[in-house]
Amino acid sequence: MGNLTRDAELRKKGDATSVLTFGLAINEKKKDSETGEYVDAPVFVDCALFGARAEALAPYLTKGKKVSVDGRLRYHSWMKNDEKRHALSVLVTDIEFADSKGAGKDTVSAQGQSTEPETYDADIPF
């Protein structure tokens, strides 16, 4: 779980697939070797979400918003100024908005399915 470091950016890939990119700052507790106290050490993670969910979620993913993501790691490398660069990012499959009224209850799958249980108004027949 972390906070968005910037507003999410929605772009179209060459084949018209939408891609939403955003960064997360995640606080990791580390023990300070000098004081012995635990301090927050931020870890920054780049994330990407593809398809129709990217378009639908773009307006809601704004700087400072607290979210939790699930996904798979992607390693990629490229050349820049004759120097090989590499990065690790998360390809998001599920995202949970954590700072709304029902904190921790609004989970949306990247495929567009809500993972919140359905509620029924009808009486249960047993």
Backbone as XML, in Angstrom:
<?xml version="1.0"?>
<chain id="A" units="angstrom">
  <residue number="1" name="MET">
    <atom name="N" x="0.850" y="-1.162" z="0.000"/>
    <atom name="CA" x="0.000" y="0.000" z="0.000"/>
    <atom name="C" x="0.898" y="1.227" z="0.000"/>
  </residue>
  <residue number="2" name="GLY">
    <atom name="N" x="0.496" y="2.219" z="-0.797"/>
    <atom name="CA" x="1.298" y="3.420" z="-0.877"/>
    <atom name="C" x="0.491" y="4.602" z="-1.380"/>
  </residue>
  <residue number="3" name="ASN">
    <atom name="N" x="1.171" y="5.731" z="-1.507"/>
    <atom name="CA" x="0.546" y="6.959" z="-1.992"/>
    <atom name="C" x="1.049" y="7.273" z="-3.390"/>
  </residue>
  <residue number="4" name="LEU">
    <atom name="N" x="0.136" y="7.741" z="-4.244"/>
    <atom name="CA" x="0.533" y="8.122" z="-5.595"/>
    <atom name="C" x="1.462" y="9.332" z="-5.535"/>
  </residue>
  <residue number="5" name="THR">
    <atom name="N" x="2.567" y="9.269" z="-6.254"/>
    <atom name="CA" x="3.555" y="10.347" z="-6.251"/>
    <atom name="C" x="3.234" y="11.431" z="-7.272"/>
  </residue>
  <residue number="6" name="ARG">
    <atom name="N" x="2.324" y="11.127" z="-8.189"/>
    <atom name="CA" x="1.921" y="12.085" z="-9.225"/>
    <atom name="C" x="0.572" y="11.642" z="-9.774"/>
  </residue>
  <residue number="7" name="ASP">
    <atom name="N" x="-0.097" y="12.538" z="-10.484"/>
    <atom name="CA" x="-1.334" y="12.156" z="-11.157"/>
    <atom name="C" x="-1.014" y="11.095" z="-12.202"/>
  </residue>
  <residue number="8" name="ALA">
    <atom name="N" x="-1.904" y="10.121" z="-12.335"/>
    <atom name="CA" x="-1.711" y="9.069" z="-13.335"/>
    <atom name="C" x="-1.760" y="9.678" z="-14.730"/>
  </residue>
  <residue number="9" name="GLU">
    <atom name="N" x="-0.964" y="9.126" z="-15.638"/>
    <atom name="CA" x="-0.887" y="9.623" z="-17.018"/>
    <atom name="C" x="-1.433" y="8.562" z="-17.966"/>
  </residue>
  <residue number="10" name="LEU">
    <atom name="N" x="-2.472" y="8.932" z="-18.727"/>
    <atom name="CA" x="-3.108" y="8.020" z="-19.675"/>
    <atom name="C" x="-2.576" y="8.298" z="-21.068"/>
  </residue>
  <residue number="11" name="ARG">
    <atom name="N" x="-2.096" y="7.241" z="-21.738"/>
    <atom name="CA" x="-1.596" y="7.354" z="-23.114"/>
    <atom name="C" x="-2.152" y="6.209" z="-23.934"/>
  </residue>
  <residue number="12" name="LYS">
    <atom name="N" x="-2.088" y="6.378" z="-25.248"/>
    <atom name="CA" x="-2.482" y="5.312" z="-26.173"/>
    <atom name="C" x="-1.219" y="4.750" z="-26.792"/>
  </residue>
  <residue number="13" name="LYS">
    <atom name="N" x="-1.144" y="3.416" z="-26.844"/>
    <atom name="CA" x="-0.033" y="2.773" z="-27.538"/>
    <atom name="C" x="-0.355" y="2.763" z="-29.020"/>
  </residue>
  <residue number="14" name="GLY">
    <atom name="N" x="0.594" y="2.402" z="-29.827"/>
    <atom name="CA" x="0.431" y="2.398" z="-31.279"/>
    <atom name="C" x="-0.791" y="1.657" z="-31.773"/>
  </residue>
  <residue number="15" name="ASP">
    <atom name="N" x="-1.134" y="0.551" z="-31.140"/>
    <atom name="CA" x="-2.296" y="-0.233" z="-31.573"/>
    <atom name="C" x="-3.580" y="0.220" z="-30.887"/>
  </residue>
  <residue number="16" name="ALA">
    <atom name="N" x="-3.581" y="1.422" z="-30.318"/>
    <atom name="CA" x="-4.734" y="2.046" z="-29.653"/>
    <atom name="C" x="-5.058" y="1.437" z="-28.292"/>
  </residue>
  <residue number="17" name="THR">
    <atom name="N" x="-4.163" y="0.634" z="-27.734"/>
    <atom name="CA" x="-4.354" y="0.129" z="-26.383"/>
    <atom name="C" x="-4.035" y="1.250" z="-25.403"/>
  </residue>
  <residue number="18" name="SER">
    <atom name="N" x="-4.910" y="1.466" z="-24.434"/>
    <atom name="CA" x="-4.677" y="2.495" z="-23.423"/>
    <atom name="C" x="-3.725" y="1.971" z="-22.360"/>
  </residue>
  <residue number="19" name="VAL">
    <atom name="N" x="-2.821" y="2.839" z="-21.929"/>
    <atom name="CA" x="-1.911" y="2.493" z="-20.839"/>
    <atom name="C" x="-1.901" y="3.649" z="-19.846"/>
  </residue>
  <residue number="20" name="LEU">
    <atom name="N" x="-2.088" y="3.315" z="-18.583"/>
    <atom name="CA" x="-2.104" y="4.289" z="-17.506"/>
    <atom name="C" x="-0.864" y="4.045" z="-16.656"/>
  </residue>
  <residue number="21" name="THR">
    <atom name="N" x="-0.041" y="5.065" z="-16.485"/>
    <atom name="CA" x="1.166" y="4.918" z="-15.681"/>
    <atom name="C" x="1.086" y="5.836" z="-14.469"/>
  </residue>
  <residue number="22" name="PHE">
    <atom name="N" x="1.610" y="5.346" z="-13.359"/>
    <atom name="CA" x="1.631" y="6.139" z="-12.131"/>
    <atom name="C" x="2.730" y="5.614" z="-11.227"/>
  </residue>
  <residue number="23" name="GLY">
    <atom name="N" x="3.117" y="6.423" z="-10.272"/>
    <atom name="CA" x="4.148" y="6.034" z="-9.323"/>
    <atom name="C" x="3.579" y="5.928" z="-7.926"/>
  </residue>
  <residue number="24" name="LEU">
    <atom name="N" x="4.104" y="4.990" z="-7.156"/>
    <atom name="CA" x="3.703" y="4.811" z="-5.764"/>
    <atom name="C" x="4.906" y="5.013" z="-4.859"/>
  </residue>
  <residue number="25" name="ALA">
    <atom name="N" x="4.674" y="5.659" z="-3.728"/>
    <atom name="CA" x="5.672" y="5.759" z="-2.674"/>
    <atom name="C" x="5.191" y="4.874" z="-1.535"/>
  </residue>
  <residue number="26" name="ILE">
    <atom name="N" x="6.001" y="3.903" z="-1.186"/>
    <atom name="CA" x="5.652" y="2.944" z="-0.143"/>
    <atom name="C" x="6.640" y="3.126" z="1.001"/>
  </residue>
  <residue number="27" name="ASN">
    <atom name="N" x="6.135" y="3.333" z="2.210"/>
    <atom name="CA" x="7.016" y="3.499" z="3.357"/>
    <atom name="C" x="7.379" y="2.147" z="3.938"/>
  </residue>
  <residue number="28" name="GLU">
    <atom name="N" x="8.662" y="1.926" z="4.010"/>
    <atom name="CA" x="9.201" y="0.697" z="4.579"/>
    <atom name="C" x="9.860" y="1.078" z="5.897"/>
  </residue>
  <residue number="29" name="LYS">
    <atom name="N" x="9.599" y="0.329" z="6.943"/>
    <atom name="CA" x="10.212" y="0.601" z="8.250"/>
    <atom name="C" x="11.617" y="0.002" z="8.275"/>
  </residue>
  <residue number="30" name="LYS">
    <atom name="N" x="12.581" y="0.838" z="8.641"/>
    <atom name="CA" x="13.965" y="0.376" z="8.775"/>
    <atom name="C" x="14.497" y="0.836" z="10.121"/>
  </residue>
  <residue number="31" name="LYS">
    <atom name="N" x="15.358" y="0.024" z="10.685"/>
    <atom name="CA" x="15.961" y="0.376" z="11.963"/>
    <atom name="C" x="17.193" y="1.239" z="11.717"/>
  </residue>
  <residue number="32" name="ASP">
    <atom name="N" x="17.203" y="2.409" z="12.319"/>
    <atom name="CA" x="18.340" y="3.321" z="12.209"/>
    <atom name="C" x="19.493" y="2.735" z="13.024"/>
  </residue>
  <residue number="33" name="SER">
    <atom name="N" x="20.633" y="2.509" z="12.375"/>
    <atom name="CA" x="21.766" y="1.866" z="13.050"/>
    <atom name="C" x="22.368" y="2.736" z="14.150"/>
  </residue>
  <residue number="34" name="GLU">
    <atom name="N" x="22.203" y="4.055" z="14.048"/>
    <atom name="CA" x="22.781" y="4.943" z="15.062"/>
    <atom name="C" x="21.880" y="5.100" z="16.278"/>
  </residue>
  <residue number="35" name="THR">
    <atom name="N" x="20.573" y="5.281" z="16.046"/>
    <atom name="CA" x="19.655" y="5.544" z="17.156"/>
    <atom name="C" x="18.929" y="4.300" z="17.637"/>
  </residue>
  <residue number="36" name="GLY">
    <atom name="N" x="18.853" y="3.272" z="16.793"/>
    <atom name="CA" x="18.116" y="2.072" z="17.156"/>
    <atom name="C" x="16.616" y="2.206" z="16.967"/>
  </residue>
  <residue number="37" name="GLU">
    <atom name="N" x="16.158" y="3.385" z="16.537"/>
    <atom name="CA" x="14.730" y="3.612" z="16.311"/>
    <atom name="C" x="14.352" y="3.223" z="14.889"/>
  </residue>
  <residue number="38" name="TYR">
    <atom name="N" x="13.081" y="2.870" z="14.732"/>
    <atom name="CA" x="12.572" y="2.556" z="13.401"/>
    <atom name="C" x="12.126" y="3.844" z="12.717"/>
  </residue>
  <residue number="39" name="VAL">
    <atom name="N" x="12.533" y="4.001" z="11.468"/>
    <atom name="CA" x="12.184" y="5.188" z="10.684"/>
    <atom name="C" x="11.573" y="4.749" z="9.356"/>
  </residue>
  <residue number="40" name="ASP">
    <atom name="N" x="10.778" y="5.646" z="8.769"/>
    <atom name="CA" x="10.202" y="5.371" z="7.454"/>
    <atom name="C" x="11.254" y="5.584" z="6.381"/>
  </residue>
  <residue number="41" name="ALA">
    <atom name="N" x="11.388" y="4.610" z="5.503"/>
    <atom name="CA" x="12.301" y="4.705" z="4.362"/>
    <atom name="C" x="11.453" y="4.513" z="3.107"/>
  </residue>
  <residue number="42" name="PRO">
    <atom name="N" x="11.228" y="5.573" z="2.334"/>
    <atom name="CA" x="10.353" y="5.443" z="1.168"/>
    <atom name="C" x="10.976" y="4.605" z="0.057"/>
  </residue>
  <residue number="43" name="VAL">
    <atom name="N" x="10.130" y="3.797" z="-0.568"/>
    <atom name="CA" x="10.496" y="3.004" z="-1.736"/>
    <atom name="C" x="9.568" y="3.460" z="-2.852"/>
  </residue>
  <residue number="44" name="PHE">
    <atom name="N" x="10.126" y="3.774" z="-4.017"/>
    <atom name="CA" x="9.330" y="4.287" z="-5.130"/>
    <atom name="C" x="9.160" y="3.203" z="-6.186"/>
  </residue>
  <residue number="45" name="VAL">
    <atom name="N" x="7.901" y="2.985" z="-6.604"/>
    <atom name="CA" x="7.567" y="1.919" z="-7.539"/>
    <atom name="C" x="6.772" y="2.497" z="-8.704"/>
  </residue>
  <residue number="46" name="ASP">
    <atom name="N" x="7.207" y="2.189" z="-9.942"/>
    <atom name="CA" x="6.450" y="2.580" z="-11.133"/>
    <atom name="C" x="5.426" y="1.496" z="-11.430"/>
  </residue>
  <residue number="47" name="CYS">
    <atom name="N" x="4.211" y="1.917" z="-11.819"/>
    <atom name="CA" x="3.121" y="0.980" z="-12.093"/>
    <atom name="C" x="2.498" y="1.288" z="-13.447"/>
  </residue>
  <residue number="48" name="ALA">
    <atom name="N" x="1.924" y="0.266" z="-14.084"/>
    <atom name="CA" x="1.229" y="0.432" z="-15.362"/>
    <atom name="C" x="-0.026" y="-0.430" z="-15.359"/>
  </residue>
  <residue number="49" name="LEU">
    <atom name="N" x="-1.095" y="0.127" z="-15.925"/>
    <atom name="CA" x="-2.380" y="-0.552" z="-16.048"/>
    <atom name="C" x="-2.837" y="-0.387" z="-17.484"/>
  </residue>
  <residue number="50" name="PHE">
    <atom name="N" x="-3.336" y="-1.452" z="-18.111"/>
    <atom name="CA" x="-3.680" y="-1.427" z="-19.532"/>
    <atom name="C" x="-5.173" y="-1.623" z="-19.769"/>
  </residue>
  <residue number="51" name="GLY">
    <atom name="N" x="-5.639" y="-1.152" z="-20.932"/>
    <atom name="CA" x="-6.986" y="-1.434" z="-21.419"/>
    <atom name="C" x="-8.062" y="-0.488" z="-20.932"/>
  </residue>
  <residue number="52" name="ALA">
    <atom name="N" x="-9.297" y="-0.981" z="-20.975"/>
    <atom name="CA" x="-10.461" y="-0.170" z="-20.621"/>
    <atom name="C" x="-10.420" y="0.287" z="-19.166"/>
  </residue>
  <residue number="53" name="ARG">
    <atom name="N" x="-9.890" y="-0.548" z="-18.277"/>
    <atom name="CA" x="-9.795" y="-0.156" z="-16.858"/>
    <atom name="C" x="-8.870" y="1.037" z="-16.692"/>
  </residue>
  <residue number="54" name="ALA">
    <atom name="N" x="-7.841" y="1.113" z="-17.508"/>
    <atom name="CA" x="-6.929" y="2.255" z="-17.451"/>
    <atom name="C" x="-7.694" y="3.543" z="-17.725"/>
  </residue>
  <residue number="55" name="GLU">
    <atom name="N" x="-8.538" y="3.527" z="-18.749"/>
    <atom name="CA" x="-9.325" y="4.710" z="-19.095"/>
    <atom name="C" x="-10.321" y="5.050" z="-17.991"/>
  </residue>
  <residue number="56" name="ALA">
    <atom name="N" x="-10.967" y="4.042" z="-17.425"/>
    <atom name="CA" x="-11.982" y="4.272" z="-16.401"/>
    <atom name="C" x="-11.391" y="4.797" z="-15.091"/>
  </residue>
  <residue number="57" name="LEU">
    <atom name="N" x="-10.202" y="4.348" z="-14.734"/>
    <atom name="CA" x="-9.614" y="4.716" z="-13.448"/>
    <atom name="C" x="-8.758" y="5.976" z="-13.491"/>
  </residue>
  <residue number="58" name="ALA">
    <atom name="N" x="-8.380" y="6.427" z="-14.668"/>
    <atom name="CA" x="-7.476" y="7.576" z="-14.800"/>
    <atom name="C" x="-7.900" y="8.799" z="-13.984"/>
  </residue>
  <residue number="59" name="PRO">
    <atom name="N" x="-9.168" y="9.216" z="-14.014"/>
    <atom name="CA" x="-9.544" y="10.425" z="-13.269"/>
    <atom name="C" x="-9.438" y="10.277" z="-11.750"/>
  </residue>
  <residue number="60" name="TYR">
    <atom name="N" x="-9.438" y="9.052" z="-11.252"/>
    <atom name="CA" x="-9.448" y="8.821" z="-9.808"/>
    <atom name="C" x="-8.062" y="8.627" z="-9.207"/>
  </residue>
  <residue number="61" name="LEU">
    <atom name="N" x="-7.072" y="8.395" z="-10.044"/>
    <atom name="CA" x="-5.716" y="8.154" z="-9.554"/>
    <atom name="C" x="-4.934" y="9.457" z="-9.587"/>
  </residue>
  <residue number="62" name="THR">
    <atom name="N" x="-5.056" y="10.216" z="-8.506"/>
    <atom name="CA" x="-4.428" y="11.533" z="-8.413"/>
    <atom name="C" x="-3.368" y="11.541" z="-7.312"/>
  </residue>
  <residue number="63" name="LYS">
    <atom name="N" x="-2.458" y="12.481" z="-7.421"/>
    <atom name="CA" x="-1.343" y="12.595" z="-6.484"/>
    <atom name="C" x="-1.842" y="12.590" z="-5.038"/>
  </residue>
  <residue number="64" name="GLY">
    <atom name="N" x="-1.195" y="11.769" z="-4.215"/>
    <atom name="CA" x="-1.524" y="11.686" z="-2.800"/>
    <atom name="C" x="-2.546" y="10.623" z="-2.452"/>
  </residue>
  <residue number="65" name="LYS">
    <atom name="N" x="-3.272" y="10.103" z="-3.437"/>
    <atom name="CA" x="-4.295" y="9.076" z="-3.201"/>
    <atom name="C" x="-3.623" y="7.815" z="-2.676"/>
  </residue>
  <residue number="66" name="LYS">
    <atom name="N" x="-4.221" y="7.207" z="-1.636"/>
    <atom name="CA" x="-3.670" y="5.981" z="-1.049"/>
    <atom name="C" x="-4.313" y="4.778" z="-1.730"/>
  </residue>
  <residue number="67" name="VAL">
    <atom name="N" x="-3.473" y="3.903" z="-2.293"/>
    <atom name="CA" x="-3.956" y="2.711" z="-2.988"/>
    <atom name="C" x="-3.079" y="1.510" z="-2.652"/>
  </residue>
  <residue number="68" name="SER">
    <atom name="N" x="-3.648" y="0.351" z="-2.910"/>
    <atom name="CA" x="-2.909" y="-0.901" z="-2.810"/>
    <atom name="C" x="-3.044" y="-1.590" z="-4.159"/>
  </residue>
  <residue number="69" name="VAL">
    <atom name="N" x="-1.955" y="-2.106" z="-4.684"/>
    <atom name="CA" x="-2.002" y="-2.755" z="-5.991"/>
    <atom name="C" x="-1.498" y="-4.190" z="-5.900"/>
  </residue>
  <residue number="70" name="ASP">
    <atom name="N" x="-2.041" y="-5.020" z="-6.778"/>
    <atom name="CA" x="-1.546" y="-6.374" z="-7.006"/>
    <atom name="C" x="-1.164" y="-6.442" z="-8.470"/>
  </residue>
  <residue number="71" name="GLY">
    <atom name="N" x="-0.188" y="-7.248" z="-8.769"/>
    <atom name="CA" x="0.219" y="-7.389" z="-10.157"/>
    <atom name="C" x="1.449" y="-8.251" z="-10.262"/>
  </residue>
  <residue number="72" name="ARG">
    <atom name="N" x="2.068" y="-8.179" z="-11.413"/>
    <atom name="CA" x="3.300" y="-8.946" z="-11.609"/>
    <atom name="C" x="4.433" y="-7.982" z="-11.946"/>
  </residue>
  <residue number="73" name="LEU">
    <atom name="N" x="5.614" y="-8.382" z="-11.580"/>
    <atom name="CA" x="6.787" y="-7.550" z="-11.839"/>
    <atom name="C" x="7.226" y="-7.688" z="-13.287"/>
  </residue>
  <residue number="74" name="ARG">
    <atom name="N" x="7.681" y="-6.565" z="-13.844"/>
    <atom name="CA" x="8.208" y="-6.573" z="-15.211"/>
    <atom name="C" x="9.583" y="-5.902" z="-15.183"/>
  </residue>
  <residue number="75" name="TYR">
    <atom name="N" x="10.546" y="-6.599" z="-15.739"/>
    <atom name="CA" x="11.899" y="-6.061" z="-15.864"/>
    <atom name="C" x="12.087" y="-5.622" z="-17.309"/>
  </residue>
  <residue number="76" name="HIS">
    <atom name="N" x="12.559" y="-4.414" z="-17.504"/>
    <atom name="CA" x="12.855" y="-3.984" z="-18.867"/>
    <atom name="C" x="14.163" y="-3.203" z="-18.884"/>
  </residue>
  <residue number="77" name="SER">
    <atom name="N" x="14.831" y="-3.269" z="-20.033"/>
    <atom name="CA" x="16.107" y="-2.566" z="-20.187"/>
    <atom name="C" x="16.120" y="-1.850" z="-21.527"/>
  </residue>
  <residue number="78" name="TRP">
    <atom name="N" x="16.936" y="-0.787" z="-21.601"/>
    <atom name="CA" x="17.043" y="0.012" z="-22.812"/>
    <atom name="C" x="18.381" y="0.741" z="-22.799"/>
  </residue>
  <residue number="79" name="MET">
    <atom name="N" x="18.727" y="1.296" z="-23.934"/>
    <atom name="CA" x="19.967" y="2.069" z="-24.055"/>
    <atom name="C" x="19.629" y="3.555" z="-24.087"/>
  </residue>
  <residue number="80" name="LYS">
    <atom name="N" x="20.392" y="4.353" z="-23.332"/>
    <atom name="CA" x="20.232" y="5.804" z="-23.339"/>
    <atom name="C" x="21.620" y="6.415" z="-23.228"/>
  </residue>
  <residue number="81" name="ASN">
    <atom name="N" x="21.969" y="7.234" z="-24.207"/>
    <atom name="CA" x="23.293" y="7.868" z="-24.240"/>
    <atom name="C" x="24.412" y="6.834" z="-24.116"/>
  </residue>
  <residue number="82" name="ASP">
    <atom name="N" x="24.293" y="5.760" z="-24.902"/>
    <atom name="CA" x="25.281" y="4.672" z="-24.909"/>
    <atom name="C" x="25.463" y="4.007" z="-23.545"/>
  </residue>
  <residue number="83" name="GLU">
    <atom name="N" x="24.457" y="4.110" z="-22.712"/>
    <atom name="CA" x="24.506" y="3.481" z="-21.400"/>
    <atom name="C" x="23.276" y="2.591" z="-21.241"/>
  </residue>
  <residue number="84" name="LYS">
    <atom name="N" x="23.496" y="1.366" z="-20.791"/>
    <atom name="CA" x="22.375" y="0.451" z="-20.602"/>
    <atom name="C" x="21.643" y="0.812" z="-19.310"/>
  </residue>
  <residue number="85" name="ARG">
    <atom name="N" x="20.333" y="0.998" z="-19.429"/>
    <atom name="CA" x="19.480" y="1.303" z="-18.282"/>
    <atom name="C" x="18.537" y="0.133" z="-18.061"/>
  </residue>
  <residue number="86" name="HIS">
    <atom name="N" x="18.042" y="-0.001" z="-16.843"/>
    <atom name="CA" x="17.069" y="-1.041" z="-16.555"/>
    <atom name="C" x="16.161" y="-0.583" z="-15.425"/>
  </residue>
  <residue number="87" name="ALA">
    <atom name="N" x="14.980" y="-1.173" z="-15.375"/>
    <atom name="CA" x="14.010" y="-0.808" z="-14.348"/>
    <atom name="C" x="13.078" y="-1.977" z="-14.076"/>
  </residue>
  <residue number="88" name="LEU">
    <atom name="N" x="12.515" y="-1.954" z="-12.902"/>
    <atom name="CA" x="11.527" y="-2.929" z="-12.479"/>
    <atom name="C" x="10.232" y="-2.167" z="-12.230"/>
  </residue>
  <residue number="89" name="SER">
    <atom name="N" x="9.121" y="-2.647" z="-12.777"/>
    <atom name="CA" x="7.835" y="-1.984" z="-12.567"/>
    <atom name="C" x="6.768" y="-3.041" z="-12.300"/>
  </residue>
  <residue number="90" name="VAL">
    <atom name="N" x="5.583" y="-2.588" z="-11.904"/>
    <atom name="CA" x="4.471" y="-3.492" z="-11.619"/>
    <atom name="C" x="3.422" y="-3.351" z="-12.707"/>
  </residue>
  <residue number="91" name="LEU">
    <atom name="N" x="3.048" y="-4.471" z="-13.331"/>
    <atom name="CA" x="1.922" y="-4.503" z="-14.261"/>
    <atom name="C" x="0.698" y="-4.823" z="-13.408"/>
  </residue>
  <residue number="92" name="VAL">
    <atom name="N" x="-0.128" y="-3.829" z="-13.186"/>
    <atom name="CA" x="-1.227" y="-3.909" z="-12.227"/>
    <atom name="C" x="-2.360" y="-4.798" z="-12.744"/>
  </residue>
  <residue number="93" name="THR">
    <atom name="N" x="-2.805" y="-5.725" z="-11.894"/>
    <atom name="CA" x="-3.979" y="-6.547" z="-12.206"/>
    <atom name="C" x="-5.161" y="-6.180" z="-11.318"/>
  </residue>
  <residue number="94" name="ASP">
    <atom name="N" x="-4.901" y="-5.743" z="-10.093"/>
    <atom name="CA" x="-5.947" y="-5.313" z="-9.167"/>
    <atom name="C" x="-5.488" y="-4.064" z="-8.438"/>
  </residue>
  <residue number="95" name="ILE">
    <atom name="N" x="-6.455" y="-3.188" z="-8.146"/>
    <atom name="CA" x="-6.134" y="-1.968" z="-7.414"/>
    <atom name="C" x="-7.222" y="-1.711" z="-6.386"/>
  </residue>
  <residue number="96" name="GLU">
    <atom name="N" x="-6.822" y="-1.299" z="-5.199"/>
    <atom name="CA" x="-7.752" y="-1.033" z="-4.109"/>
    <atom name="C" x="-7.543" y="0.400" z="-3.640"/>
  </residue>
  <residue number="97" name="PHE">
    <atom name="N" x="-8.621" y="1.167" z="-3.602"/>
    <atom name="CA" x="-8.561" y="2.539" z="-3.106"/>
    <atom name="C" x="-8.719" y="2.482" z="-1.594"/>
  </residue>
  <residue number="98" name="ALA">
    <atom name="N" x="-7.745" y="2.991" z="-0.870"/>
    <atom name="CA" x="-7.721" y="2.814" z="0.574"/>
    <atom name="C" x="-8.125" y="4.042" z="1.367"/>
  </residue>
  <residue number="99" name="ASP">
    <atom name="N" x="-8.270" y="5.216" z="0.750"/>
    <atom name="CA" x="-8.597" y="6.379" z="1.564"/>
    <atom name="C" x="-9.987" y="6.938" z="1.284"/>
  </residue>
  <residue number="100" name="SER">
    <atom name="N" x="-10.914" y="6.074" z="0.841"/>
    <atom name="CA" x="-12.297" y="6.500" z="0.683"/>
    <atom name="C" x="-13.061" y="6.140" z="1.953"/>
  </residue>
  <residue number="101" name="LYS">
    <atom name="N" x="-14.347" y="6.487" z="2.022"/>
    <atom name="CA" x="-15.152" y="6.200" z="3.215"/>
    <atom name="C" x="-15.092" y="4.735" z="3.609"/>
  </residue>
  <residue number="102" name="GLY">
    <atom name="N" x="-15.280" y="3.850" z="2.661"/>
    <atom name="CA" x="-15.234" y="2.416" z="2.930"/>
    <atom name="C" x="-13.831" y="1.905" z="2.744"/>
  </residue>
  <residue number="103" name="ALA">
    <atom name="N" x="-12.873" y="2.533" z="3.376"/>
    <atom name="CA" x="-11.464" y="2.214" z="3.170"/>
    <atom name="C" x="-11.221" y="0.718" z="3.168"/>
  </residue>
  <residue number="104" name="GLY">
    <atom name="N" x="-10.546" y="0.273" z="2.118"/>
    <atom name="CA" x="-10.205" y="-1.128" z="2.006"/>
    <atom name="C" x="-11.306" y="-1.983" z="1.406"/>
  </residue>
  <residue number="105" name="LYS">
    <atom name="N" x="-12.408" y="-1.390" z="0.988"/>
    <atom name="CA" x="-13.515" y="-2.188" z="0.468"/>
    <atom name="C" x="-13.732" y="-2.002" z="-1.019"/>
  </residue>
  <residue number="106" name="ASP">
    <atom name="N" x="-13.134" y="-1.004" z="-1.629"/>
    <atom name="CA" x="-13.333" y="-0.748" z="-3.053"/>
    <atom name="C" x="-12.199" y="-1.362" z="-3.847"/>
  </residue>
  <residue number="107" name="THR">
    <atom name="N" x="-12.332" y="-2.618" z="-4.197"/>
    <atom name="CA" x="-11.320" y="-3.311" z="-4.972"/>
    <atom name="C" x="-11.829" y="-3.482" z="-6.384"/>
  </residue>
  <residue number="108" name="VAL">
    <atom name="N" x="-11.008" y="-3.099" z="-7.351"/>
    <atom name="CA" x="-11.407" y="-3.213" z="-8.745"/>
    <atom name="C" x="-10.349" y="-4.013" z="-9.473"/>
  </residue>
  <residue number="109" name="SER">
    <atom name="N" x="-10.780" y="-5.034" z="-10.170"/>
    <atom name="CA" x="-9.869" y="-5.844" z="-10.951"/>
    <atom name="C" x="-9.510" y="-5.099" z="-12.224"/>
  </residue>
  <residue number="110" name="ALA">
    <atom name="N" x="-8.306" y="-5.272" z="-12.678"/>
    <atom name="CA" x="-7.890" y="-4.621" z="-13.918"/>
    <atom name="C" x="-8.698" y="-5.131" z="-15.100"/>
  </residue>
  <residue number="111" name="GLN">
    <atom name="N" x="-9.319" y="-6.287" z="-14.969"/>
    <atom name="CA" x="-10.156" y="-6.809" z="-16.039"/>
    <atom name="C" x="-11.567" y="-6.250" z="-15.947"/>
  </residue>
  <residue number="112" name="GLY">
    <atom name="N" x="-11.856" y="-5.445" z="-14.931"/>
    <atom name="CA" x="-13.144" y="-4.784" z="-14.836"/>
    <atom name="C" x="-14.144" y="-5.453" z="-13.921"/>
  </residue>
  <residue number="113" name="GLN">
    <atom name="N" x="-13.744" y="-6.428" z="-13.170"/>
    <atom name="CA" x="-14.661" y="-7.094" z="-12.272"/>
    <atom name="C" x="-14.415" y="-6.608" z="-10.861"/>
  </residue>
  <residue number="114" name="SER">
    <atom name="N" x="-15.496" y="-6.289" z="-10.146"/>
    <atom name="CA" x="-15.367" y="-5.900" z="-8.754"/>
    <atom name="C" x="-15.140" y="-7.158" z="-7.934"/>
  </residue>
  <residue number="115" name="THR">
    <atom name="N" x="-14.242" y="-7.084" z="-6.965"/>
    <atom name="CA" x="-14.003" y="-8.240" z="-6.113"/>
    <atom name="C" x="-14.783" y="-8.124" z="-4.812"/>
  </residue>
  <residue number="116" name="GLU">
    <atom name="N" x="-15.619" y="-7.085" z="-4.683"/>
    <atom name="CA" x="-16.461" y="-6.924" z="-3.513"/>
    <atom name="C" x="-17.617" y="-7.920" z="-3.609"/>
  </residue>
  <residue number="117" name="PRO">
    <atom name="N" x="-17.980" y="-8.591" z="-2.516"/>
    <atom name="CA" x="-19.055" y="-9.573" z="-2.592"/>
    <atom name="C" x="-20.385" y="-8.924" z="-2.943"/>
  </residue>
  <residue number="118" name="GLU">
    <atom name="N" x="-21.203" y="-9.667" z="-3.685"/>
    <atom name="CA" x="-22.517" y="-9.165" z="-4.054"/>
    <atom name="C" x="-23.440" y="-9.229" z="-2.847"/>
  </residue>
  <residue number="119" name="THR">
    <atom name="N" x="-24.398" y="-8.296" z="-2.760"/>
    <atom name="CA" x="-25.403" y="-8.329" z="-1.709"/>
    <atom name="C" x="-26.748" y="-8.570" z="-2.350"/>
  </residue>
  <residue number="120" name="TYR">
    <atom name="N" x="-27.595" y="-9.307" z="-1.657"/>
    <atom name="CA" x="-28.905" y="-9.657" z="-2.180"/>
    <atom name="C" x="-29.975" y="-9.165" z="-1.217"/>
  </residue>
  <residue number="121" name="ASP">
    <atom name="N" x="-31.071" y="-8.627" z="-1.773"/>
    <atom name="CA" x="-32.178" y="-8.156" z="-0.957"/>
    <atom name="C" x="-33.192" y="-9.255" z="-0.667"/>
  </residue>
  <residue number="122" name="ALA">
    <atom name="N" x="-33.212" y="-10.300" z="-1.468"/>
    <atom name="CA" x="-34.192" y="-11.376" z="-1.305"/>
    <atom name="C" x="-33.862" y="-12.223" z="-0.081"/>
  </residue>
  <residue number="123" name="ASP">
    <atom name="N" x="-34.909" y="-12.844" z="0.489"/>
    <atom name="CA" x="-34.702" y="-13.737" z="1.627"/>
    <atom name="C" x="-33.988" y="-15.002" z="1.175"/>
  </residue>
  <residue number="124" name="ILE">
    <atom name="N" x="-33.167" y="-15.521" z="2.035"/>
    <atom name="CA" x="-32.487" y="-16.774" z="1.750"/>
    <atom name="C" x="-33.483" y="-17.895" z="1.997"/>
  </residue>
  <residue number="125" name="PRO">
    <atom name="N" x="-33.640" y="-18.849" z="1.054"/>
    <atom name="CA" x="-34.701" y="-19.852" z="1.144"/>
    <atom name="C" x="-34.465" y="-20.979" z="2.146"/>
  </residue>
  <residue number="126" name="PHE">
    <atom name="N" x="-33.507" y="-20.905" z="3.029"/>
    <atom name="CA" x="-33.321" y="-21.984" z="3.999"/>
    <atom name="C" x="-33.146" y="-21.453" z="5.381"/>
  </residue>
</chain>
